[in-house]
Amino acid sequence: MAVTQEQLEKLFGFAVEFAQDMLQKNGEFYPFGATLGRDGQIAAEGGYDGDDDHPSTQDVYVAVSDRLAAAGADGRIHAAALVANATVPDELEAPSRDAIRVRLEADGFARFIYVPYEPSSEQSIRLYDPVLIDIDPAFFPV
């Protein structure tokens, strides 16, 4: 089954909405993942399953990335999103340096999508237009 643009958009929307909720509630979030399963369903991929109550953000990112790469390589999923709270590179000239960064991948498709944001009021986050960067695949090897 080829992944449709609509399915990628739903996966992306799921990821950004969850990240936005976490930012509004906590002001930050640990990296997490989301997948489009073989059955067409979107599922969250937890951030960390280790023993440390306060793992480093990098450790969580690597753990989720490794799980998504394994699932993509063995065909358990059709698409994946790896989400992190990131800084937009200066050369992208975004309206805010803070961003929700989504690594969105499917077979033949790999992008970083930065969604710049800033607090707009108490418990509210303003999202700006996404900035897209084509990248090399990590979860669905060519």
OpenMM code with the backbone's topology and positions (N, CA, C; nanometers):
from openmm import Vec3, app, unit

residues = "MET ALA VAL THR GLN GLU GLN LEU GLU LYS LEU PHE GLY PHE ALA VAL GLU PHE ALA GLN ASP MET LEU GLN LYS ASN GLY GLU PHE TYR PRO PHE GLY ALA THR LEU GLY ARG ASP GLY GLN ILE ALA ALA GLU GLY GLY TYR ASP GLY ASP ASP ASP HIS PRO SER THR GLN ASP VAL TYR VAL ALA VAL SER ASP ARG LEU ALA ALA ALA GLY ALA ASP GLY ARG ILE HIS ALA ALA ALA LEU VAL ALA ASN ALA THR VAL PRO ASP GLU LEU GLU ALA PRO SER ARG ASP ALA ILE ARG VAL ARG LEU GLU ALA ASP GLY PHE ALA ARG PHE ILE TYR VAL PRO TYR GLU PRO SER SER GLU GLN SER ILE ARG LEU TYR ASP PRO VAL LEU ILE ASP ILE ASP PRO ALA PHE PHE PRO VAL".split()
positions = [
    Vec3(0.0834, -0.1186, 0.0000),
    Vec3(0.0000, 0.0000, 0.0000),
    Vec3(0.0875, 0.1244, 0.0000),
    Vec3(0.0687, 0.2110, -0.0969),
    Vec3(0.1403, 0.3380, -0.1001),
    Vec3(0.0723, 0.4350, -0.0036),
    Vec3(0.1525, 0.5131, 0.0645),
    Vec3(0.0999, 0.6116, 0.1578),
    Vec3(0.0509, 0.7319, 0.0781),
    Vec3(-0.0687, 0.7785, 0.1107),
    Vec3(-0.1260, 0.8929, 0.0411),
    Vec3(-0.0847, 1.0241, 0.1083),
    Vec3(-0.0959, 1.1317, 0.0328),
    Vec3(-0.0695, 1.2653, 0.0882),
    Vec3(-0.1621, 1.2923, 0.2064),
    Vec3(-0.2863, 1.2501, 0.1949),
    Vec3(-0.3833, 1.2701, 0.3029),
    Vec3(-0.3388, 1.1973, 0.4313),
    Vec3(-0.2888, 1.0753, 0.4172),
    Vec3(-0.2417, 1.0013, 0.5347),
    Vec3(-0.1215, 1.0695, 0.5986),
    Vec3(-0.0290, 1.1192, 0.5164),
    Vec3(0.0865, 1.1912, 0.5704),
    Vec3(0.0423, 1.3174, 0.6424),
    Vec3(-0.0540, 1.3875, 0.5860),
    Vec3(-0.1043, 1.5091, 0.6502),
    Vec3(-0.1715, 1.4778, 0.7833),
    Vec3(-0.2452, 1.3671, 0.7904),
    Vec3(-0.3084, 1.3283, 0.9170),
    Vec3(-0.2035, 1.2926, 1.0220),
    Vec3(-0.1010, 1.2191, 0.9807),
    Vec3(0.0065, 1.1836, 1.0735),
    Vec3(0.0773, 1.3085, 1.1231),
    Vec3(0.1079, 1.3987, 1.0316),
    Vec3(0.1716, 1.5253, 1.0680),
    Vec3(0.0822, 1.6050, 1.1636),
    Vec3(-0.0460, 1.6158, 1.1315),
    Vec3(-0.1391, 1.6894, 1.2173),
    Vec3(-0.1493, 1.6306, 1.3573),
    Vec3(-0.1539, 1.4979, 1.3655),
    Vec3(-0.1571, 1.4293, 1.4947),
    Vec3(-0.0345, 1.4673, 1.5770),
    Vec3(0.0821, 1.4626, 1.5139),
    Vec3(0.2077, 1.4911, 1.5833),
    Vec3(0.2134, 1.6350, 1.6319),
    Vec3(0.1787, 1.7288, 1.5460),
    Vec3(0.1859, 1.8710, 1.5829),
    Vec3(0.0835, 1.9036, 1.6914),
    Vec3(-0.0353, 1.8484, 1.6802),
    Vec3(-0.1382, 1.8750, 1.7809),
    Vec3(-0.0956, 1.8263, 1.9193),
    Vec3(-0.0374, 1.7069, 1.9257),
    Vec3(0.0083, 1.6554, 2.0549),
    Vec3(0.1212, 1.7423, 2.1105),
    Vec3(0.2161, 1.7795, 2.0251),
    Vec3(0.3269, 1.8653, 2.0700),
    Vec3(0.2740, 2.0002, 2.1194),
    Vec3(0.1791, 2.0575, 2.0471),
    Vec3(0.1212, 2.1850, 2.0880),
    Vec3(0.0523, 2.1718, 2.2239),
    Vec3(-0.0208, 2.0636, 2.2448),
    Vec3(-0.0856, 2.0403, 2.3745),
    Vec3(0.0174, 2.0341, 2.4869),
    Vec3(0.1273, 1.9632, 2.4626),
    Vec3(0.2319, 1.9524, 2.5647),
    Vec3(0.2964, 2.0888, 2.5925),
    Vec3(0.3191, 2.1664, 2.4886),
    Vec3(0.3758, 2.2998, 2.5074),
    Vec3(0.2814, 2.3879, 2.5889),
    Vec3(0.1532, 2.3797, 2.5602),
    Vec3(0.0563, 2.4616, 2.6337),
    Vec3(0.0464, 2.4196, 2.7800),
    Vec3(0.0558, 2.2900, 2.8063),
    Vec3(0.0434, 2.2400, 2.9430),
    Vec3(0.1723, 2.2532, 3.0220),
    Vec3(0.2873, 2.2259, 2.9565),
    Vec3(0.4138, 2.2144, 3.0294),
    Vec3(0.5218, 2.3121, 2.9856),
    Vec3(0.5020, 2.3780, 2.8741),
    Vec3(0.6037, 2.4688, 2.8227),
    Vec3(0.7173, 2.3985, 2.7505),
    Vec3(0.7123, 2.2664, 2.7430),
    Vec3(0.8145, 2.1858, 2.6766),
    Vec3(0.7614, 2.0443, 2.6601),
    Vec3(0.8386, 1.9602, 2.5912),
    Vec3(0.8029, 1.8193, 2.5805),
    Vec3(0.9260, 1.7385, 2.5435),
    Vec3(0.9234, 1.6124, 2.5822),
    Vec3(1.0270, 1.5189, 2.5400),
    Vec3(0.9959, 1.4746, 2.3970),
    Vec3(1.0971, 1.4363, 2.3217),
    Vec3(1.0714, 1.3818, 2.1882),
    Vec3(0.9780, 1.2613, 2.1964),
    Vec3(0.8984, 1.2456, 2.0912),
    Vec3(0.8064, 1.1326, 2.0828),
    Vec3(0.7867, 1.0986, 1.9357),
    Vec3(0.7208, 0.9880, 1.9121),
    Vec3(0.6950, 0.9462, 1.7750),
    Vec3(0.5486, 0.9170, 1.7527),
    Vec3(0.5145, 0.9045, 1.6254),
    Vec3(0.3813, 0.8618, 1.5841),
    Vec3(0.3999, 0.7785, 1.4573),
    Vec3(0.3125, 0.6813, 1.4388),
    Vec3(0.3258, 0.5928, 1.3231),
    Vec3(0.1929, 0.5762, 1.2511),
    Vec3(0.2040, 0.5454, 1.1227),
    Vec3(0.0903, 0.5025, 1.0428),
    Vec3(0.1095, 0.3530, 1.0238),
    Vec3(0.0230, 0.2753, 1.0873),
    Vec3(0.0370, 0.1300, 1.0850),
    Vec3(-0.0057, 0.0688, 0.9533),
    Vec3(0.0228, -0.0587, 0.9386),
    Vec3(-0.0155, -0.1332, 0.8185),
    Vec3(-0.1670, -0.1347, 0.8021),
    Vec3(-0.2407, -0.1162, 0.9127),
    Vec3(-0.3866, -0.1131, 0.9083),
    Vec3(-0.4423, 0.0258, 0.8781),
    Vec3(-0.3530, 0.1244, 0.8576),
    Vec3(-0.3956, 0.2607, 0.8276),
    Vec3(-0.4233, 0.3454, 0.9498),
    Vec3(-0.4020, 0.2896, 1.0690),
    Vec3(-0.4289, 0.3625, 1.1922),
    Vec3(-0.3055, 0.4381, 1.2401),
    Vec3(-0.3282, 0.5551, 1.2989),
    Vec3(-0.2209, 0.6351, 1.3572),
    Vec3(-0.2092, 0.5993, 1.5047),
    Vec3(-0.0858, 0.5813, 1.5505),
    Vec3(-0.0611, 0.5477, 1.6906),
    Vec3(0.0562, 0.6291, 1.7429),
    Vec3(0.0492, 0.6635, 1.8701),
    Vec3(0.1591, 0.7335, 1.9364),
    Vec3(0.2694, 0.6351, 1.9693),
    Vec3(0.3918, 0.6831, 1.9646),
    Vec3(0.5092, 0.6039, 2.0012),
    Vec3(0.5725, 0.6746, 2.1196),
    Vec3(0.5651, 0.6117, 2.2367),
    Vec3(0.6145, 0.6731, 2.3590),
    Vec3(0.7590, 0.7158, 2.3495),
    Vec3(0.7913, 0.8145, 2.4294),
    Vec3(0.9233, 0.8729, 2.4241),
    Vec3(1.0347, 0.7905, 2.4846),
    Vec3(1.0137, 0.7325, 2.5997),
    Vec3(1.1252, 0.6691, 2.6680),
    Vec3(1.0729, 0.5585, 2.7572),
    Vec3(1.1417, 0.4467, 2.7595),
    Vec3(1.0986, 0.3367, 2.8449),
    Vec3(1.2109, 0.2867, 2.9357),
    Vec3(1.3062, 0.3742, 2.9648),
    Vec3(1.4186, 0.3374, 3.0501),
    Vec3(1.3870, 0.3552, 3.1970),
    Vec3(1.4899, 0.3389, 3.2788),
    Vec3(1.4731, 0.3463, 3.4236),
    Vec3(1.4877, 0.4867, 3.4796),
    Vec3(1.5505, 0.5760, 3.4080),
    Vec3(1.5775, 0.7110, 3.4551),
    Vec3(1.4508, 0.7955, 3.4520),
    Vec3(1.4158, 0.8583, 3.5646),
    Vec3(1.2972, 0.9435, 3.5702),
    Vec3(1.3147, 1.0726, 3.4908),
    Vec3(1.4381, 1.1146, 3.4697),
    Vec3(1.4668, 1.2390, 3.3977),
    Vec3(1.5758, 1.2139, 3.2938),
    Vec3(1.5425, 1.1401, 3.1880),
    Vec3(1.6438, 1.1109, 3.0860),
    Vec3(1.6789, 1.2370, 3.0073),
    Vec3(1.7928, 1.2341, 2.9418),
    Vec3(1.8294, 1.3481, 2.8573),
    Vec3(1.7407, 1.3468, 2.7333),
    Vec3(1.7160, 1.4642, 2.6808),
    Vec3(1.6359, 1.4765, 2.5596),
    Vec3(1.6996, 1.3977, 2.4466),
    Vec3(1.8310, 1.4030, 2.4365),
    Vec3(1.9024, 1.3313, 2.3301),
    Vec3(1.8830, 1.1802, 2.3431),
    Vec3(1.8885, 1.1269, 2.4655),
    Vec3(1.8669, 0.9838, 2.4861),
    Vec3(1.7267, 0.9418, 2.4418),
    Vec3(1.6283, 1.0237, 2.4735),
    Vec3(1.4909, 0.9939, 2.4341),
    Vec3(1.4789, 0.9982, 2.2817),
    Vec3(1.5357, 1.0996, 2.2197),
    Vec3(1.5298, 1.1141, 2.0738),
    Vec3(1.5901, 0.9916, 2.0047),
    Vec3(1.7058, 0.9500, 2.0514),
    Vec3(1.7736, 0.8348, 1.9916),
    Vec3(1.6921, 0.7070, 2.0127),
    Vec3(1.6350, 0.6889, 2.1310),
    Vec3(1.5553, 0.5686, 2.1587),
    Vec3(1.4337, 0.5609, 2.0668),
    Vec3(1.3625, 0.6715, 2.0509),
    Vec3(1.2449, 0.6719, 1.9638),
    Vec3(1.2872, 0.6525, 1.8190),
    Vec3(1.3922, 0.7208, 1.7777),
    Vec3(1.4420, 0.7084, 1.6405),
    Vec3(1.4790, 0.5640, 1.6087),
    Vec3(1.5471, 0.4985, 1.6999),
    Vec3(1.5862, 0.3589, 1.6795),
    Vec3(1.4640, 0.2679, 1.6637),
    Vec3(1.3616, 0.2899, 1.7457),
    Vec3(1.2401, 0.2073, 1.7361),
    Vec3(1.1670, 0.2313, 1.6037),
    Vec3(1.1608, 0.3565, 1.5602),
    Vec3(1.0946, 0.3871, 1.4333),
    Vec3(1.1722, 0.3294, 1.3153),
    Vec3(1.3051, 0.3370, 1.3220),
    Vec3(1.3875, 0.2806, 1.2143),
    Vec3(1.3692, 0.1294, 1.2055),
    Vec3(1.3628, 0.0619, 1.3180),
    Vec3(1.3420, -0.0835, 1.3180),
    Vec3(1.2045, -0.1187, 1.2612),
    Vec3(1.1032, -0.0436, 1.3002),
    Vec3(0.9678, -0.0708, 1.2508),
    Vec3(0.9561, -0.0428, 1.1011),
    Vec3(1.0224, 0.0608, 1.0534),
    Vec3(1.0200, 0.0923, 0.9111),
    Vec3(1.0969, -0.0091, 0.8290),
    Vec3(1.2120, -0.0502, 0.8793),
    Vec3(1.2972, -0.1442, 0.8057),
    Vec3(1.2323, -0.2809, 0.7902),
    Vec3(1.1567, -0.3245, 0.8910),
    Vec3(1.0962, -0.4574, 0.8796),
    Vec3(0.9506, -0.4538, 0.8322),
    Vec3(0.9040, -0.3371, 0.7896),
    Vec3(0.7731, -0.3274, 0.7270),
    Vec3(0.6537, -0.3271, 0.8196),
    Vec3(0.6741, -0.3019, 0.9484),
    Vec3(0.5611, -0.2989, 1.0421),
    Vec3(0.4773, -0.1724, 1.0297),
    Vec3(0.5342, -0.0669, 0.9708),
    Vec3(0.4628, 0.0603, 0.9574),
    Vec3(0.4761, 0.1124, 0.8145),
    Vec3(0.3849, 0.2020, 0.7769),
    Vec3(0.3885, 0.2646, 0.6447),
    Vec3(0.4502, 0.4042, 0.6486),
    Vec3(0.4420, 0.4707, 0.7637),
    Vec3(0.4970, 0.6059, 0.7769),
    Vec3(0.5276, 0.6319, 0.9237),
    Vec3(0.6165, 0.7291, 0.9468),
    Vec3(0.6557, 0.7609, 1.0840),
    Vec3(0.6816, 0.9098, 1.0979),
    Vec3(0.6605, 0.9589, 1.2195),
    Vec3(0.6919, 1.0970, 1.2553),
    Vec3(0.7716, 1.0940, 1.3848),
    Vec3(0.8847, 1.1612, 1.3859),
    Vec3(0.9651, 1.1773, 1.5063),
    Vec3(0.9625, 1.3259, 1.5392),
    Vec3(0.9161, 1.3595, 1.6588),
    Vec3(0.8864, 1.4976, 1.6941),
    Vec3(0.9757, 1.5437, 1.8084),
    Vec3(1.0318, 1.6639, 1.7911),
    Vec3(1.1183, 1.7210, 1.8939),
    Vec3(1.0940, 1.8708, 1.9049),
    Vec3(1.1215, 1.9241, 2.0217),
    Vec3(1.1206, 2.0681, 2.0441),
    Vec3(1.2582, 2.1166, 2.0008),
    Vec3(1.2651, 2.2008, 1.8990),
    Vec3(1.3932, 2.2329, 1.8361),
    Vec3(1.4098, 2.3821, 1.8142),
    Vec3(1.5304, 2.4183, 1.7752),
    Vec3(1.5625, 2.5543, 1.7349),
    Vec3(1.5728, 2.5575, 1.5829),
    Vec3(1.5059, 2.6527, 1.5220),
    Vec3(1.5098, 2.6659, 1.3763),
    Vec3(1.6471, 2.7183, 1.3353),
    Vec3(1.7119, 2.6534, 1.2389),
    Vec3(1.8403, 2.7051, 1.1901),
    Vec3(1.8248, 2.8480, 1.1357),
    Vec3(1.9254, 2.9321, 1.1625),
    Vec3(1.9198, 3.0731, 1.1217),
    Vec3(1.8917, 3.0913, 0.9734),
    Vec3(1.9503, 3.0048, 0.8903),
    Vec3(1.9369, 3.0230, 0.7459),
    Vec3(1.7929, 3.0039, 0.6956),
    Vec3(1.7048, 2.9483, 0.7776),
    Vec3(1.5657, 2.9304, 0.7362),
    Vec3(1.4813, 3.0560, 0.7581),
    Vec3(1.5349, 3.1511, 0.8316),
    Vec3(1.4702, 3.2813, 0.8522),
    Vec3(1.3239, 3.2682, 0.8937),
    Vec3(1.2977, 3.1881, 0.9930),
    Vec3(1.1628, 3.1676, 1.0440),
    Vec3(1.1228, 3.2832, 1.1358),
    Vec3(0.9926, 3.3027, 1.1560),
    Vec3(0.9460, 3.4123, 1.2427),
    Vec3(0.9746, 3.3901, 1.3912),
    Vec3(1.0123, 3.2689, 1.4281),
    Vec3(1.0491, 3.2370, 1.5660),
    Vec3(1.1603, 3.1329, 1.5633),
    Vec3(1.2506, 3.1391, 1.6585),
    Vec3(1.3603, 3.0410, 1.6668),
    Vec3(1.3118, 2.9083, 1.7246),
    Vec3(1.2081, 2.9122, 1.8052),
    Vec3(1.1536, 2.7901, 1.8651),
    Vec3(1.0602, 2.7223, 1.7663),
    Vec3(1.0679, 2.5883, 1.7601),
    Vec3(0.9824, 2.5166, 1.6659),
    Vec3(0.9549, 2.3743, 1.7127),
    Vec3(0.8405, 2.3262, 1.6706),
    Vec3(0.8103, 2.1835, 1.6754),
    Vec3(0.8716, 2.1289, 1.5463),
    Vec3(0.9669, 2.0366, 1.5604),
    Vec3(1.0286, 1.9779, 1.4413),
    Vec3(0.9782, 1.8360, 1.4247),
    Vec3(0.9220, 1.8097, 1.3075),
    Vec3(0.8692, 1.6769, 1.2772),
    Vec3(0.9532, 1.6165, 1.1654),
    Vec3(1.0132, 1.5037, 1.1929),
    Vec3(1.0792, 1.4253, 1.0881),
    Vec3(0.9710, 1.3327, 1.0362),
    Vec3(0.9196, 1.3613, 0.9158),
    Vec3(0.8094, 1.2862, 0.8593),
    Vec3(0.8631, 1.1999, 0.7468),
    Vec3(0.8379, 1.0685, 0.7570),
    Vec3(0.8917, 0.9754, 0.6578),
    Vec3(0.7911, 0.8683, 0.6180),
    Vec3(0.8024, 0.8300, 0.4911),
    Vec3(0.7348, 0.7141, 0.4342),
    Vec3(0.8273, 0.6648, 0.3244),
    Vec3(0.7947, 0.5538, 0.2642),
    Vec3(0.8782, 0.5014, 0.1565),
    Vec3(0.8869, 0.6053, 0.0449),
    Vec3(1.0084, 0.6518, 0.0155),
    Vec3(1.0294, 0.7507, -0.0898),
    Vec3(1.0043, 0.8947, -0.0488),
    Vec3(0.9822, 0.9215, 0.0792),
    Vec3(0.9511, 1.0565, 0.1279),
    Vec3(1.0200, 1.0781, 0.2610),
    Vec3(1.0972, 1.1867, 0.2737),
    Vec3(1.1620, 1.2187, 0.4017),
    Vec3(1.1814, 1.3699, 0.4107),
    Vec3(1.1236, 1.4290, 0.5140),
    Vec3(1.1362, 1.5738, 0.5357),
    Vec3(1.1440, 1.6057, 0.6834),
    Vec3(1.2191, 1.7136, 0.7118),
    Vec3(1.2053, 1.7826, 0.8389),
    Vec3(1.1014, 1.8903, 0.8131),
    Vec3(1.0044, 1.9005, 0.9003),
    Vec3(0.9069, 2.0081, 0.8915),
    Vec3(0.9143, 2.0844, 1.0238),
    Vec3(0.9616, 2.2069, 1.0146),
    Vec3(0.9688, 2.2943, 1.1313),
    Vec3(0.8392, 2.3740, 1.1385),
    Vec3(0.7752, 2.3735, 1.2556),
    Vec3(0.6581, 2.4565, 1.2790),
    Vec3(0.6981, 2.5562, 1.3876),
    Vec3(0.7420, 2.6755, 1.3451),
    Vec3(0.7824, 2.7762, 1.4441),
    Vec3(0.6645, 2.8125, 1.5348),
    Vec3(0.6965, 2.8428, 1.6603),
    Vec3(0.5908, 2.8802, 1.7550),
    Vec3(0.6436, 2.9828, 1.8528),
    Vec3(0.5490, 3.0484, 1.9197),
    Vec3(0.5815, 3.1359, 2.0319),
    Vec3(0.4598, 3.1422, 2.1229),
    Vec3(0.4845, 3.1636, 2.2501),
    Vec3(0.3697, 3.1810, 2.3408),
    Vec3(0.2923, 3.3053, 2.2978),
    Vec3(0.1594, 3.2951, 2.2936),
    Vec3(0.0794, 3.4111, 2.2556),
    Vec3(0.0025, 3.4679, 2.3737),
    Vec3(-0.0211, 3.3869, 2.4740),
    Vec3(-0.0831, 3.4312, 2.5981),
    Vec3(-0.0685, 3.3175, 2.6980),
    Vec3(-0.1193, 3.3380, 2.8152),
    Vec3(-0.1131, 3.2337, 2.9184),
    Vec3(-0.1740, 3.1039, 2.8646),
    Vec3(-0.0972, 2.9962, 2.8649),
    Vec3(-0.1430, 2.8639, 2.8227),
    Vec3(-0.1834, 2.8563, 2.6748),
    Vec3(-0.1293, 2.9444, 2.5911),
    Vec3(-0.1612, 2.9415, 2.4493),
    Vec3(-0.0334, 2.9551, 2.3670),
    Vec3(-0.0288, 2.8837, 2.2560),
    Vec3(0.0879, 2.8834, 2.1683),
    Vec3(0.0440, 2.9273, 2.0290),
    Vec3(0.1166, 3.0211, 1.9711),
    Vec3(0.0892, 3.0623, 1.8333),
    Vec3(0.1810, 2.9839, 1.7406),
    Vec3(0.1213, 2.9136, 1.6438),
    Vec3(0.1985, 2.8394, 1.5452),
    Vec3(0.2085, 2.9207, 1.4170),
    Vec3(0.3255, 2.9157, 1.3546),
    Vec3(0.3471, 2.9828, 1.2262),
    Vec3(0.3465, 2.8787, 1.1144),
    Vec3(0.3505, 2.9269, 0.9911),
    Vec3(0.3525, 2.8369, 0.8755),
    Vec3(0.4747, 2.7456, 0.8808),
    Vec3(0.4554, 2.6192, 0.8435),
    Vec3(0.5659, 2.5236, 0.8442),
    Vec3(0.6742, 2.5577, 0.7417),
    Vec3(0.7964, 2.5179, 0.7756),
    Vec3(0.9120, 2.5299, 0.6865),
    Vec3(0.9586, 2.3874, 0.6579),
    Vec3(0.9654, 2.3499, 0.5292),
    Vec3(0.9957, 2.2126, 0.4899),
    Vec3(1.1366, 2.2010, 0.4345),
    Vec3(1.2053, 2.0939, 0.4749),
    Vec3(1.3405, 2.0650, 0.4287),
    Vec3(1.3458, 1.9176, 0.3876),
    Vec3(1.3803, 1.8908, 0.2631),
    Vec3(1.4005, 1.7519, 0.2212),
    Vec3(1.5269, 1.6975, 0.2875),
    Vec3(1.5202, 1.5731, 0.3361),
    Vec3(1.6311, 1.5109, 0.4069),
    Vec3(1.6505, 1.3682, 0.3564),
    Vec3(1.7589, 1.3067, 0.3953),
    Vec3(1.7819, 1.1661, 0.3650),
    Vec3(1.6967, 1.0800, 0.4585),
    Vec3(1.6433, 0.9697, 0.4089),
    Vec3(1.5597, 0.8844, 0.4933),
    Vec3(1.6404, 0.8143, 0.6022),
    Vec3(1.5752, 0.7916, 0.7145),
    Vec3(1.6368, 0.7170, 0.8247),
    Vec3(1.5518, 0.5965, 0.8627),
    Vec3(1.4200, 0.6030, 0.8386),
    Vec3(1.3284, 0.4986, 0.8841),
    Vec3(1.2893, 0.4025, 0.7722),
    Vec3(1.3000, 0.4474, 0.6482),
    Vec3(1.2618, 0.3667, 0.5332),
    Vec3(1.3778, 0.3688, 0.4332),
    Vec3(1.4744, 0.2806, 0.4524),
    Vec3(1.5951, 0.2828, 0.3680),
    Vec3(1.5604, 0.2632, 0.2205),
    Vec3(1.6385, 0.3313, 0.1380),
    Vec3(1.6179, 0.3237, -0.0070),
    Vec3(1.6802, 0.1972, -0.0618),
] * unit.nanometer
topology = app.Topology()
chain = topology.addChain("A")
for resn in residues:
    res = topology.addResidue(resn, chain)
    for name in ("N", "CA", "C"):
        topology.addAtom(name, app.Element.getBySymbol(name[0]), res)
